[in-house]
Amino acid sequence: MKFQRQSRLLDIIKNEEVETQDEIVQILLKEGYQVTQATISRDIRELKLIKSADASGRVRYSLPQAEMTPEMSNEKYRNILKHGYKNGETAGQMVVVRTLSGMAMAVAAAIDALGFRHVIGCIAGDDTIFCATRSVQAAEELLRDIKNLV
C-alpha cells in the first residue's frame, strides 16, 4: 500500500500543481487512500521531494532535479513497472497491460518515461493501460520489451 501511495504521490507531483501537503491529502482521500498530513510528510521526506518555484513564481512540490540522475530516474520507473505490472497481451496495434489495482497511472507514466521506442501513447484507468503502437509487430515487440524488464 505504501508503494502504491508513493507512486500516486509522484504522479500527482508530476501532473498537478500542488503547493501544500493538505492539497495532496485531499486528492488522495478522494481517491480512497487513508492518509493524514503526517503520512504525506513522511512520504515527501522519503521521496526527497522539494518545494521550488515554477515559471509563474508559484511554489510547488517537485523532484530534486540536481539529485535525479537519468539512471536514478530510470531505476525508479523500472521499479514502478516491476511492482505494478500483472500481465499484458497484444490486441492488434495495441498492448493491453493489467496492473495492480490503482497502479495503472503510475505504470503508464513509467512506460512513457522509460521511452519504449514503439509507444505512441498510453491511456490508463485504474488497473488497465492501453498502449498504442504503429503496427502489430511493434505491439508484439513492446510487450516483449516490457516483459523483459519485469
PyMOL CGO cylinders between C-alpha atoms (Angstrom):
from pymol import cmd
from pymol.cgo import CYLINDER

trace = [
    CYLINDER, 0.00, 0.00, 0.00, 2.85, 2.40, 0.84, 0.3, 1, 1, 1, 1, 1, 1,
    CYLINDER, 2.85, 2.40, 0.84, 4.43, 1.79, -2.57, 0.3, 1, 1, 1, 1, 1, 1,
    CYLINDER, 4.43, 1.79, -2.57, 1.10, 2.47, -4.33, 0.3, 1, 1, 1, 1, 1, 1,
    CYLINDER, 1.10, 2.47, -4.33, 0.54, 5.63, -2.33, 0.3, 1, 1, 1, 1, 1, 1,
    CYLINDER, 0.54, 5.63, -2.33, 4.04, 6.92, -3.01, 0.3, 1, 1, 1, 1, 1, 1,
    CYLINDER, 4.04, 6.92, -3.01, 3.74, 6.08, -6.71, 0.3, 1, 1, 1, 1, 1, 1,
    CYLINDER, 3.74, 6.08, -6.71, 0.48, 8.02, -6.83, 0.3, 1, 1, 1, 1, 1, 1,
    CYLINDER, 0.48, 8.02, -6.83, 2.11, 10.89, -4.92, 0.3, 1, 1, 1, 1, 1, 1,
    CYLINDER, 2.11, 10.89, -4.92, 4.85, 11.06, -7.57, 0.3, 1, 1, 1, 1, 1, 1,
    CYLINDER, 4.85, 11.06, -7.57, 2.18, 11.08, -10.26, 0.3, 1, 1, 1, 1, 1, 1,
    CYLINDER, 2.18, 11.08, -10.26, 0.35, 13.95, -8.53, 0.3, 1, 1, 1, 1, 1, 1,
    CYLINDER, 0.35, 13.95, -8.53, 3.58, 15.94, -8.21, 0.3, 1, 1, 1, 1, 1, 1,
    CYLINDER, 3.58, 15.94, -8.21, 4.38, 15.34, -11.88, 0.3, 1, 1, 1, 1, 1, 1,
    CYLINDER, 4.38, 15.34, -11.88, 0.93, 16.18, -13.29, 0.3, 1, 1, 1, 1, 1, 1,
    CYLINDER, 0.93, 16.18, -13.29, -0.70, 18.64, -10.90, 0.3, 1, 1, 1, 1, 1, 1,
    CYLINDER, -0.70, 18.64, -10.90, 0.39, 21.90, -9.37, 0.3, 1, 1, 1, 1, 1, 1,
    CYLINDER, 0.39, 21.90, -9.37, 0.14, 21.23, -5.66, 0.3, 1, 1, 1, 1, 1, 1,
    CYLINDER, 0.14, 21.23, -5.66, 1.50, 23.73, -3.20, 0.3, 1, 1, 1, 1, 1, 1,
    CYLINDER, 1.50, 23.73, -3.20, 0.66, 22.18, 0.16, 0.3, 1, 1, 1, 1, 1, 1,
    CYLINDER, 0.66, 22.18, 0.16, 0.61, 18.82, 1.86, 0.3, 1, 1, 1, 1, 1, 1,
    CYLINDER, 0.61, 18.82, 1.86, -3.06, 19.40, 2.62, 0.3, 1, 1, 1, 1, 1, 1,
    CYLINDER, -3.06, 19.40, 2.62, -3.83, 19.57, -1.12, 0.3, 1, 1, 1, 1, 1, 1,
    CYLINDER, -3.83, 19.57, -1.12, -2.09, 16.22, -1.57, 0.3, 1, 1, 1, 1, 1, 1,
    CYLINDER, -2.09, 16.22, -1.57, -4.00, 14.72, 1.38, 0.3, 1, 1, 1, 1, 1, 1,
    CYLINDER, -4.00, 14.72, 1.38, -7.32, 15.90, -0.08, 0.3, 1, 1, 1, 1, 1, 1,
    CYLINDER, -7.32, 15.90, -0.08, -6.56, 14.42, -3.52, 0.3, 1, 1, 1, 1, 1, 1,
    CYLINDER, -6.56, 14.42, -3.52, -5.54, 11.07, -2.02, 0.3, 1, 1, 1, 1, 1, 1,
    CYLINDER, -5.54, 11.07, -2.02, -8.53, 10.95, 0.35, 0.3, 1, 1, 1, 1, 1, 1,
    CYLINDER, -8.53, 10.95, 0.35, -10.88, 11.49, -2.62, 0.3, 1, 1, 1, 1, 1, 1,
    CYLINDER, -10.88, 11.49, -2.62, -9.19, 8.55, -4.36, 0.3, 1, 1, 1, 1, 1, 1,
    CYLINDER, -9.19, 8.55, -4.36, -9.74, 6.28, -1.36, 0.3, 1, 1, 1, 1, 1, 1,
    CYLINDER, -9.74, 6.28, -1.36, -6.30, 6.37, 0.27, 0.3, 1, 1, 1, 1, 1, 1,
    CYLINDER, -6.30, 6.37, 0.27, -6.39, 6.53, 4.06, 0.3, 1, 1, 1, 1, 1, 1,
    CYLINDER, -6.39, 6.53, 4.06, -3.78, 9.23, 4.70, 0.3, 1, 1, 1, 1, 1, 1,
    CYLINDER, -3.78, 9.23, 4.70, -3.02, 12.02, 7.13, 0.3, 1, 1, 1, 1, 1, 1,
    CYLINDER, -3.02, 12.02, 7.13, -0.79, 15.05, 6.79, 0.3, 1, 1, 1, 1, 1, 1,
    CYLINDER, -0.79, 15.05, 6.79, 1.85, 13.21, 8.84, 0.3, 1, 1, 1, 1, 1, 1,
    CYLINDER, 1.85, 13.21, 8.84, 1.80, 10.28, 6.39, 0.3, 1, 1, 1, 1, 1, 1,
    CYLINDER, 1.80, 10.28, 6.39, 2.29, 12.63, 3.43, 0.3, 1, 1, 1, 1, 1, 1,
    CYLINDER, 2.29, 12.63, 3.43, 5.03, 14.48, 5.29, 0.3, 1, 1, 1, 1, 1, 1,
    CYLINDER, 5.03, 14.48, 5.29, 6.92, 11.18, 5.77, 0.3, 1, 1, 1, 1, 1, 1,
    CYLINDER, 6.92, 11.18, 5.77, 6.38, 10.22, 2.12, 0.3, 1, 1, 1, 1, 1, 1,
    CYLINDER, 6.38, 10.22, 2.12, 7.69, 13.60, 0.96, 0.3, 1, 1, 1, 1, 1, 1,
    CYLINDER, 7.69, 13.60, 0.96, 10.77, 13.18, 3.13, 0.3, 1, 1, 1, 1, 1, 1,
    CYLINDER, 10.77, 13.18, 3.13, 11.38, 9.58, 1.93, 0.3, 1, 1, 1, 1, 1, 1,
    CYLINDER, 11.38, 9.58, 1.93, 10.92, 10.56, -1.73, 0.3, 1, 1, 1, 1, 1, 1,
    CYLINDER, 10.92, 10.56, -1.73, 13.15, 13.62, -1.19, 0.3, 1, 1, 1, 1, 1, 1,
    CYLINDER, 13.15, 13.62, -1.19, 10.61, 15.95, -2.77, 0.3, 1, 1, 1, 1, 1, 1,
    CYLINDER, 10.61, 15.95, -2.77, 11.34, 19.65, -2.62, 0.3, 1, 1, 1, 1, 1, 1,
    CYLINDER, 11.34, 19.65, -2.62, 9.41, 22.88, -3.00, 0.3, 1, 1, 1, 1, 1, 1,
    CYLINDER, 9.41, 22.88, -3.00, 10.51, 25.04, -5.88, 0.3, 1, 1, 1, 1, 1, 1,
    CYLINDER, 10.51, 25.04, -5.88, 9.15, 27.99, -7.83, 0.3, 1, 1, 1, 1, 1, 1,
    CYLINDER, 9.15, 27.99, -7.83, 7.63, 27.29, -11.24, 0.3, 1, 1, 1, 1, 1, 1,
    CYLINDER, 7.63, 27.29, -11.24, 7.79, 29.61, -14.26, 0.3, 1, 1, 1, 1, 1, 1,
    CYLINDER, 7.79, 29.61, -14.26, 4.96, 31.78, -12.89, 0.3, 1, 1, 1, 1, 1, 1,
    CYLINDER, 4.96, 31.78, -12.89, 6.62, 32.10, -9.48, 0.3, 1, 1, 1, 1, 1, 1,
    CYLINDER, 6.62, 32.10, -9.48, 4.22, 29.76, -7.66, 0.3, 1, 1, 1, 1, 1, 1,
    CYLINDER, 4.22, 29.76, -7.66, 5.90, 27.45, -5.16, 0.3, 1, 1, 1, 1, 1, 1,
    CYLINDER, 5.90, 27.45, -5.16, 5.03, 23.79, -5.61, 0.3, 1, 1, 1, 1, 1, 1,
    CYLINDER, 5.03, 23.79, -5.61, 6.36, 20.32, -4.84, 0.3, 1, 1, 1, 1, 1, 1,
    CYLINDER, 6.36, 20.32, -4.84, 8.76, 18.75, -7.33, 0.3, 1, 1, 1, 1, 1, 1,
    CYLINDER, 8.76, 18.75, -7.33, 11.55, 16.22, -7.63, 0.3, 1, 1, 1, 1, 1, 1,
    CYLINDER, 11.55, 16.22, -7.63, 15.02, 17.49, -6.77, 0.3, 1, 1, 1, 1, 1, 1,
    CYLINDER, 15.02, 17.49, -6.77, 16.41, 17.72, -10.31, 0.3, 1, 1, 1, 1, 1, 1,
    CYLINDER, 16.41, 17.72, -10.31, 20.00, 18.13, -9.20, 0.3, 1, 1, 1, 1, 1, 1,
    CYLINDER, 20.00, 18.13, -9.20, 19.79, 14.82, -7.33, 0.3, 1, 1, 1, 1, 1, 1,
    CYLINDER, 19.79, 14.82, -7.33, 17.83, 12.95, -10.02, 0.3, 1, 1, 1, 1, 1, 1,
    CYLINDER, 17.83, 12.95, -10.02, 20.28, 11.47, -12.49, 0.3, 1, 1, 1, 1, 1, 1,
    CYLINDER, 20.28, 11.47, -12.49, 18.80, 9.68, -15.53, 0.3, 1, 1, 1, 1, 1, 1,
    CYLINDER, 18.80, 9.68, -15.53, 19.97, 6.37, -14.09, 0.3, 1, 1, 1, 1, 1, 1,
    CYLINDER, 19.97, 6.37, -14.09, 18.17, 7.02, -10.77, 0.3, 1, 1, 1, 1, 1, 1,
    CYLINDER, 18.17, 7.02, -10.77, 15.05, 8.14, -12.57, 0.3, 1, 1, 1, 1, 1, 1,
    CYLINDER, 15.05, 8.14, -12.57, 15.06, 5.09, -14.85, 0.3, 1, 1, 1, 1, 1, 1,
    CYLINDER, 15.06, 5.09, -14.85, 15.58, 2.78, -11.88, 0.3, 1, 1, 1, 1, 1, 1,
    CYLINDER, 15.58, 2.78, -11.88, 12.59, 4.28, -10.06, 0.3, 1, 1, 1, 1, 1, 1,
    CYLINDER, 12.59, 4.28, -10.06, 10.43, 3.88, -13.15, 0.3, 1, 1, 1, 1, 1, 1,
    CYLINDER, 10.43, 3.88, -13.15, 11.64, 0.30, -13.64, 0.3, 1, 1, 1, 1, 1, 1,
    CYLINDER, 11.64, 0.30, -13.64, 10.66, -0.45, -10.04, 0.3, 1, 1, 1, 1, 1, 1,
    CYLINDER, 10.66, -0.45, -10.04, 7.20, 1.03, -10.54, 0.3, 1, 1, 1, 1, 1, 1,
    CYLINDER, 7.20, 1.03, -10.54, 6.79, -1.10, -13.68, 0.3, 1, 1, 1, 1, 1, 1,
    CYLINDER, 6.79, -1.10, -13.68, 8.07, -4.25, -11.97, 0.3, 1, 1, 1, 1, 1, 1,
    CYLINDER, 8.07, -4.25, -11.97, 5.89, -3.85, -8.88, 0.3, 1, 1, 1, 1, 1, 1,
    CYLINDER, 5.89, -3.85, -8.88, 2.72, -2.68, -10.61, 0.3, 1, 1, 1, 1, 1, 1,
    CYLINDER, 2.72, -2.68, -10.61, 2.65, -4.97, -13.68, 0.3, 1, 1, 1, 1, 1, 1,
    CYLINDER, 2.65, -4.97, -13.68, 0.46, -8.10, -13.57, 0.3, 1, 1, 1, 1, 1, 1,
    CYLINDER, 0.46, -8.10, -13.57, 0.24, -9.19, -17.22, 0.3, 1, 1, 1, 1, 1, 1,
    CYLINDER, 0.24, -9.19, -17.22, -0.15, -7.97, -20.75, 0.3, 1, 1, 1, 1, 1, 1,
    CYLINDER, -0.15, -7.97, -20.75, -1.32, -9.00, -24.18, 0.3, 1, 1, 1, 1, 1, 1,
    CYLINDER, -1.32, -9.00, -24.18, -1.49, -7.57, -27.65, 0.3, 1, 1, 1, 1, 1, 1,
    CYLINDER, -1.49, -7.57, -27.65, -4.71, -6.62, -29.40, 0.3, 1, 1, 1, 1, 1, 1,
    CYLINDER, -4.71, -6.62, -29.40, -3.80, -5.62, -32.94, 0.3, 1, 1, 1, 1, 1, 1,
    CYLINDER, -3.80, -5.62, -32.94, -1.68, -2.47, -32.74, 0.3, 1, 1, 1, 1, 1, 1,
    CYLINDER, -1.68, -2.47, -32.74, -2.44, -2.08, -29.04, 0.3, 1, 1, 1, 1, 1, 1,
    CYLINDER, -2.44, -2.08, -29.04, -0.83, -3.55, -25.96, 0.3, 1, 1, 1, 1, 1, 1,
    CYLINDER, -0.83, -3.55, -25.96, -3.21, -4.03, -23.05, 0.3, 1, 1, 1, 1, 1, 1,
    CYLINDER, -3.21, -4.03, -23.05, -1.37, -4.01, -19.73, 0.3, 1, 1, 1, 1, 1, 1,
    CYLINDER, -1.37, -4.01, -19.73, -3.04, -5.14, -16.50, 0.3, 1, 1, 1, 1, 1, 1,
    CYLINDER, -3.04, -5.14, -16.50, -1.71, -3.71, -13.25, 0.3, 1, 1, 1, 1, 1, 1,
    CYLINDER, -1.71, -3.71, -13.25, -2.37, -3.99, -9.56, 0.3, 1, 1, 1, 1, 1, 1,
    CYLINDER, -2.37, -3.99, -9.56, -5.48, -2.04, -8.61, 0.3, 1, 1, 1, 1, 1, 1,
    CYLINDER, -5.48, -2.04, -8.61, -4.77, 1.68, -8.56, 0.3, 1, 1, 1, 1, 1, 1,
    CYLINDER, -4.77, 1.68, -8.56, -1.40, 1.36, -10.27, 0.3, 1, 1, 1, 1, 1, 1,
    CYLINDER, -1.40, 1.36, -10.27, -2.28, 1.92, -13.93, 0.3, 1, 1, 1, 1, 1, 1,
    CYLINDER, -2.28, 1.92, -13.93, -1.50, 5.64, -13.96, 0.3, 1, 1, 1, 1, 1, 1,
    CYLINDER, -1.50, 5.64, -13.96, 1.89, 5.15, -12.31, 0.3, 1, 1, 1, 1, 1, 1,
    CYLINDER, 1.89, 5.15, -12.31, 2.80, 2.22, -14.57, 0.3, 1, 1, 1, 1, 1, 1,
    CYLINDER, 2.80, 2.22, -14.57, 1.70, 4.17, -17.68, 0.3, 1, 1, 1, 1, 1, 1,
    CYLINDER, 1.70, 4.17, -17.68, 3.85, 7.11, -16.55, 0.3, 1, 1, 1, 1, 1, 1,
    CYLINDER, 3.85, 7.11, -16.55, 6.74, 4.67, -16.10, 0.3, 1, 1, 1, 1, 1, 1,
    CYLINDER, 6.74, 4.67, -16.10, 6.22, 3.23, -19.59, 0.3, 1, 1, 1, 1, 1, 1,
    CYLINDER, 6.22, 3.23, -19.59, 6.23, 6.75, -21.04, 0.3, 1, 1, 1, 1, 1, 1,
    CYLINDER, 6.23, 6.75, -21.04, 9.28, 7.83, -19.02, 0.3, 1, 1, 1, 1, 1, 1,
    CYLINDER, 9.28, 7.83, -19.02, 11.30, 4.75, -19.91, 0.3, 1, 1, 1, 1, 1, 1,
    CYLINDER, 11.30, 4.75, -19.91, 10.96, 5.68, -23.57, 0.3, 1, 1, 1, 1, 1, 1,
    CYLINDER, 10.96, 5.68, -23.57, 9.97, 2.37, -25.13, 0.3, 1, 1, 1, 1, 1, 1,
    CYLINDER, 9.97, 2.37, -25.13, 10.57, 3.01, -28.82, 0.3, 1, 1, 1, 1, 1, 1,
    CYLINDER, 10.57, 3.01, -28.82, 7.27, 1.58, -30.06, 0.3, 1, 1, 1, 1, 1, 1,
    CYLINDER, 7.27, 1.58, -30.06, 4.91, 3.55, -27.79, 0.3, 1, 1, 1, 1, 1, 1,
    CYLINDER, 4.91, 3.55, -27.79, 2.90, 6.30, -29.44, 0.3, 1, 1, 1, 1, 1, 1,
    CYLINDER, 2.90, 6.30, -29.44, 0.92, 6.95, -26.27, 0.3, 1, 1, 1, 1, 1, 1,
    CYLINDER, 0.92, 6.95, -26.27, -0.79, 5.36, -23.28, 0.3, 1, 1, 1, 1, 1, 1,
    CYLINDER, -0.79, 5.36, -23.28, -4.23, 5.68, -21.73, 0.3, 1, 1, 1, 1, 1, 1,
    CYLINDER, -4.23, 5.68, -21.73, -4.59, 4.48, -18.14, 0.3, 1, 1, 1, 1, 1, 1,
    CYLINDER, -4.59, 4.48, -18.14, -7.58, 3.62, -15.99, 0.3, 1, 1, 1, 1, 1, 1,
    CYLINDER, -7.58, 3.62, -15.99, -7.46, 2.09, -12.52, 0.3, 1, 1, 1, 1, 1, 1,
    CYLINDER, -7.46, 2.09, -12.52, -5.86, -1.25, -13.37, 0.3, 1, 1, 1, 1, 1, 1,
    CYLINDER, -5.86, -1.25, -13.37, -5.64, -1.29, -17.18, 0.3, 1, 1, 1, 1, 1, 1,
    CYLINDER, -5.64, -1.29, -17.18, -3.45, 0.54, -19.68, 0.3, 1, 1, 1, 1, 1, 1,
    CYLINDER, -3.45, 0.54, -19.68, -3.87, 0.75, -23.45, 0.3, 1, 1, 1, 1, 1, 1,
    CYLINDER, -3.87, 0.75, -23.45, -0.57, 1.43, -25.22, 0.3, 1, 1, 1, 1, 1, 1,
    CYLINDER, -0.57, 1.43, -25.22, -0.89, 2.45, -28.87, 0.3, 1, 1, 1, 1, 1, 1,
    CYLINDER, -0.89, 2.45, -28.87, 1.80, 1.42, -31.35, 0.3, 1, 1, 1, 1, 1, 1,
    CYLINDER, 1.80, 1.42, -31.35, 2.18, 1.85, -35.11, 0.3, 1, 1, 1, 1, 1, 1,
    CYLINDER, 2.18, 1.85, -35.11, 1.86, -1.82, -36.11, 0.3, 1, 1, 1, 1, 1, 1,
    CYLINDER, 1.86, -1.82, -36.11, 1.03, -5.31, -34.92, 0.3, 1, 1, 1, 1, 1, 1,
    CYLINDER, 1.03, -5.31, -34.92, 4.75, -6.16, -34.96, 0.3, 1, 1, 1, 1, 1, 1,
    CYLINDER, 4.75, -6.16, -34.96, 5.55, -3.06, -32.89, 0.3, 1, 1, 1, 1, 1, 1,
    CYLINDER, 5.55, -3.06, -32.89, 2.90, -4.10, -30.33, 0.3, 1, 1, 1, 1, 1, 1,
    CYLINDER, 2.90, -4.10, -30.33, 4.45, -7.56, -30.05, 0.3, 1, 1, 1, 1, 1, 1,
    CYLINDER, 4.45, -7.56, -30.05, 7.93, -6.06, -29.63, 0.3, 1, 1, 1, 1, 1, 1,
    CYLINDER, 7.93, -6.06, -29.63, 6.68, -3.60, -26.98, 0.3, 1, 1, 1, 1, 1, 1,
    CYLINDER, 6.68, -3.60, -26.98, 5.08, -6.38, -24.97, 0.3, 1, 1, 1, 1, 1, 1,
    CYLINDER, 5.08, -6.38, -24.97, 8.28, -8.42, -25.22, 0.3, 1, 1, 1, 1, 1, 1,
    CYLINDER, 8.28, -8.42, -25.22, 10.35, -5.40, -24.07, 0.3, 1, 1, 1, 1, 1, 1,
    CYLINDER, 10.35, -5.40, -24.07, 8.04, -4.81, -21.09, 0.3, 1, 1, 1, 1, 1, 1,
    CYLINDER, 8.04, -4.81, -21.09, 8.13, -8.47, -20.07, 0.3, 1, 1, 1, 1, 1, 1,
    CYLINDER, 8.13, -8.47, -20.07, 11.93, -8.42, -20.28, 0.3, 1, 1, 1, 1, 1, 1,
    CYLINDER, 11.93, -8.42, -20.28, 12.02, -5.57, -17.77, 0.3, 1, 1, 1, 1, 1, 1,
    CYLINDER, 12.02, -5.57, -17.77, 9.64, -7.15, -15.28, 0.3, 1, 1, 1, 1, 1, 1,
]
cmd.load_cgo(trace, "trace")
